[in-house]
């Protein structure tokens, strides 16, 4: 640390805090906010991993091969050595740490006036959990961070409104946690509530990533190099037609020439207070393209940004570490960028698949332990041979075989949104709430 401080901007006297999940071990981002003379300065501090890890050294090569850290309820499998991830690189409270900071100056209406990236030294004053921050925001009593958090909430609400006024999705993704009791090996599941503190951190990181992408575009154009962008393509014409069909089926919305994220937001907002909101979000997301890393910038449809990179999580994502190096002016040859992109995309796919498998296995274990109960779910898929159901408590998707339905001639219509028995009139509709009993669970 001492060898790397020279030439950095000293921000150790600036009030700084982290906001993370209660079980977080690696803190790769921290926030500061001040208000003076009509200006609001937002600082987003990111752990300066590139100051410690050189390209092509062993730690770097292993991290690149992994691509990501893996987060499970029981433990975390770190991309970097655990001692680095959770100690030396982590922005722990009451400890001097090296950071790569973006300082964003805004006016009182939260319009960005200017911004700059620089290497810094920080000292986090407090480690807050999302729940801690929420309680401070809700509390009527004074707290040392009350003013900062209230100003940050006001700022990030404005940022989100500005962002969504242009375009971009506004979905409340459901997040599930599983806990295993050490005494009897029983498993419990809970749906994590989305808090205002989640919004604050999310909007700060989106803004930092967006501004980092602007710096990336400047750097690569000046040096005639490839970049490392986070792209998300618009849905295909077939998927667009299916989403429009779904929206029209539920809301009788007229078909438009172009489908914008704002149209999808307006549709989903009508169902936010209903039990099938989560199922409808999943139906829409299934029709979207997958976001990925690429050397050319084509924009991020889901966020409504014309350019975007990942900058804010270099402890747990290798792409962010490469972005840091490039923003600091390190020349990375095009063939090395292409190779890194391949590893980052493959690592992300492995990580997402691991998290999906984890969620599926935990959900099956929980359902198996309570399979005599009646559950609530929603129809999410209608095919000739089976009906897909999304169980409400876990979000797990299971199936009813068509062979088990009362004998009838079932007709599928309205672009596979409805199935109906010709004789008996039994009707199944996408998004419909149903009662579920578990017949069989196959763990394999």
RAFEN-V576701 format. One record per backbone hydrogen bond with DSSP energy under -0.5 kcal/mol. NH is the residue of the N-H (numbers start at 1). CO is the residue of the C=O. E is the energy in kcal/mol with one decimal. If there is no record, write none. Layout:
nh={NH/NH}
co={CO/CO}
e={E/E}
//
This chain:
nh={4/5/5/8/9/11/11/14/17/18/20/24/27/28/30/31/32/34/36/39/40/41/42/42/43/43/44/45/45/46/47/48/49/51/52/53/54/57/61/62/63/64/65/66/67/69/70/72/72/77/78/84/85/86/87/88/89/90/91/92/94/95/97/99/100/101/101/102/103/104/104/105/105/106/107/110/113/114/116/118/120/121/122/124/124/125/126/128/128/130/133/134/135/136/137/138/139/146/149/150/151/152/153/154/155/156/157/158/159/160/161/162/163/164/165/166/166/167/169/173/175/177/179/181/181/185/188/190/192/192/195/198/199/200/201/202/203/204/205/206/207/208/209/210/211/212/213/214/215/216/217/218/219/220/221/222/223/224/225/227/229/230/231/231/232/240/241/242/243/244/245/246/247/248/249/250/251/252/253/260/263/264/265/266/267/268/269/270/270/271/272/274/277/280/281/282/283/284/285/286/287/287/288/289/292/294/298/300/301/301/304/305/311/316/317/318/321/322/323/324/325/326/327/328/329/330/332/333/336/337/338/339/340/341/342/343/344/345/346/347/348/349/350/351/352/353/354/355/356/357/358/359/360/361/362/363/364/365/366/367/368/369/370/370/371/373/375/375/377/378/379/380/381/383/387/388/389/390/391/391/392/395/398/398/400/401/402/404/405/410/411/413/417/417/418/419/420/421/422/425/428/430/431/432/434/436/438/443}
co={1/1/2/5/119/9/121/11/31/126/128/21/25/26/45/17/43/41/39/36/106/34/40/104/32/41/102/30/43/100/28/98/47/48/49/49/52/54/57/58/59/60/61/62/63/316/77/70/75/70/76/81/81/82/83/83/84/84/27/90/124/92/122/120/46/99/118/44/116/42/102/103/114/40/111/107/105/105/103/101/99/9/97/92/95/16/16/18/126/20/129/130/131/132/133/134/135/143/145/146/147/148/149/150/151/152/153/154/155/156/157/158/159/160/161/162/163/163/302/171/192/190/188/179/186/181/179/177/175/190/193/195/195/196/197/198/199/200/201/202/203/204/205/206/207/208/209/210/211/212/213/214/215/216/217/218/219/220/220/295/294/308/229/292/299/236/237/238/239/240/241/242/243/244/245/246/247/248/247/258/260/260/261/262/263/264/265/266/267/268/269/271/274/276/277/278/279/280/281/282/283/284/285/233/231/229/296/305/232/299/300/300/309/313/313/67/317/318/319/320/321/322/323/324/326/325/330/331/333/333/334/335/336/337/338/339/340/341/342/343/344/345/346/347/348/349/350/351/352/353/354/355/356/357/358/359/360/361/362/363/364/365/366/367/368/370/373/436/434/390/432/388/388/386/400/381/398/378/389/396/376/391/389/396/387/399/385/401/402/408/420/418/413/414/413/428/411/426/409/421/419/417/379/429/377/375/371/441}
e={-1.4/-0.6/-0.8/-2.2/-2.1/-0.8/-2.7/-1.7/-2.1/-2.0/-2.1/-1.7/-0.5/-0.8/-2.4/-2.8/-2.0/-2.0/-2.6/-2.6/-2.7/-2.3/-0.6/-2.8/-3.0/-0.5/-2.3/-2.7/-0.6/-1.6/-2.0/-1.9/-1.8/-1.2/-1.8/-1.9/-0.6/-1.5/-2.4/-2.4/-2.2/-2.5/-1.9/-2.3/-3.3/-1.8/-2.8/-0.6/-1.8/-2.8/-0.7/-0.8/-2.6/-2.9/-0.8/-1.5/-2.5/-0.7/-3.3/-2.3/-3.4/-0.8/-2.5/-2.4/-3.1/-0.6/-2.9/-2.1/-2.5/-3.3/-0.6/-0.6/-2.7/-2.9/-1.9/-2.1/-3.1/-1.3/-1.7/-2.5/-2.9/-2.0/-2.7/-0.6/-0.6/-2.6/-0.9/-2.7/-0.7/-1.2/-2.5/-2.1/-2.5/-2.1/-2.2/-2.2/-1.6/-1.7/-2.6/-2.4/-2.3/-2.5/-2.4/-2.1/-2.5/-2.8/-2.2/-1.7/-2.4/-2.3/-2.4/-2.7/-2.5/-2.9/-1.6/-0.8/-0.8/-2.2/-4.0/-1.1/-0.5/-2.6/-2.3/-0.5/-3.2/-1.8/-2.7/-2.3/-3.1/-0.6/-0.5/-0.5/-1.3/-2.0/-1.9/-2.7/-2.6/-1.8/-2.4/-2.4/-2.2/-2.3/-2.5/-2.4/-2.6/-2.3/-1.8/-1.3/-1.9/-2.3/-2.3/-1.9/-2.5/-2.7/-1.8/-1.9/-1.8/-0.8/-1.8/-1.9/-3.1/-2.6/-0.7/-2.8/-2.5/-2.9/-2.1/-1.9/-2.7/-2.6/-2.2/-2.3/-2.7/-2.7/-2.2/-1.7/-2.7/-1.8/-0.5/-0.7/-0.8/-1.5/-2.6/-2.4/-1.9/-2.8/-2.7/-0.7/-0.9/-2.1/-0.9/-2.0/-1.4/-2.2/-2.3/-2.0/-2.2/-2.2/-2.8/-2.1/-0.5/-1.4/-1.4/-0.5/-2.3/-2.1/-0.6/-3.5/-2.9/-0.5/-1.5/-1.6/-0.6/-0.8/-1.7/-2.1/-1.0/-1.9/-2.1/-2.3/-1.9/-2.1/-2.6/-1.6/-1.7/-2.5/-0.6/-0.5/-0.6/-1.9/-2.4/-1.8/-2.4/-2.7/-1.8/-1.8/-2.6/-2.6/-2.2/-2.7/-2.2/-2.0/-2.2/-2.4/-2.8/-2.4/-2.5/-2.3/-2.3/-2.8/-2.5/-2.4/-2.5/-2.8/-2.5/-2.3/-2.5/-2.3/-2.4/-2.9/-2.5/-1.5/-1.0/-0.5/-0.7/-1.9/-0.5/-3.1/-2.2/-1.6/-2.2/-2.9/-1.4/-2.5/-2.2/-3.0/-3.1/-2.8/-0.7/-3.3/-2.9/-2.1/-2.7/-0.5/-2.3/-0.5/-2.9/-1.5/-1.3/-0.9/-2.9/-2.5/-1.1/-0.9/-1.8/-2.7/-2.3/-2.5/-2.4/-1.2/-3.2/-2.8/-3.5/-2.2/-2.6/-3.0/-0.8/-0.7}
//
